[in-house]
């Protein structure tokens, strides 16, 4: 796909190519749509359109609209069917590319203040008027994602699903877009080589594991290297991400004989073990392939509900004023 080229310029170049391939000057030159729809007898075949820009004229000329019966469509794909499938895949790739191009365009409009129109229009008013009521949050998300999406596309050779890019954002923020793109390609290649479907939550589980491993490293450059090293260890679909080695029980290190065991400590230990089990379950590709979309949505809702409840927990203590519950990040 040509980089940083105006689509309209690409369309003009394509039209010029078709004009060159048209009949002699004595014969009327056909319009682009006419040249694609049907070539005149004796005329040279029109030049094949490039992958970009993808136009409706291109689509209508290359893909038939009629269905085929089961008797007609059997056995391996014919060369014509393979070409039709490739055209459909090109349309999908164009749609995914257009997604990050939208994010880039929005960033340019915002940073250069091109949204102001007569000088009084605000950014929010521009989004509402020109983008069907797009919210500022949605626009911000697109702007945050486009650089990584483009870097992934350059490394992979084709655009990645938006859900995959979104799952890699935290990893890119803690390493770099280039590192995240390369590691995503590594992960995707490992899954494809074993014919295992890669979905976003599997990426998220690996990102969480890699970043947690590197979280205790103070130096940013060293932290990036530790995250990349951990990624190489866990990127393959099998075996799943191993459970962390069992740490010594801190509650046993300083026993208090005259006090009964703190039930909250036992509950916290159980919650940590449950989180480890949840991470391992998210990596189970066999269960993923058997799970229906409606069941996945229901499970996700349940897990998020538990997370919201735990986030509001306040731990009481005796004779402590203005106590603050903090997360222990020590190894």
ABEGO torsion letter per residue (X at the ends): XBBGBBAAAAAAAAAAAAAAABBBAABBBBBAAAAAABBBBGBBBBBBBBAOBBBAAAAAAABBABBBBAAABBEBBBAAAAAAAAAAAAAAAAAAAAAAAAAAAAAAAAAAGAAAEAGABBAAAAAAAAAGGBBAAAAAAAAAAAAAAAAAAAAAGBBBBAAAAAAAAAAAAABBAAAAAAAAAAAAAAAAAAGBBBBAAAAAAAAAAAAAAAAABABAAAAAAAAAAAAAAAABAOBBBBBBBBBBBAAAABBBAABBBBAAAAAAAAAAAAAAAAAAAAABAAAAAABBAAAAAAAAAAAAAAAAAAAABBBBBBGBBGBBBBBBABX
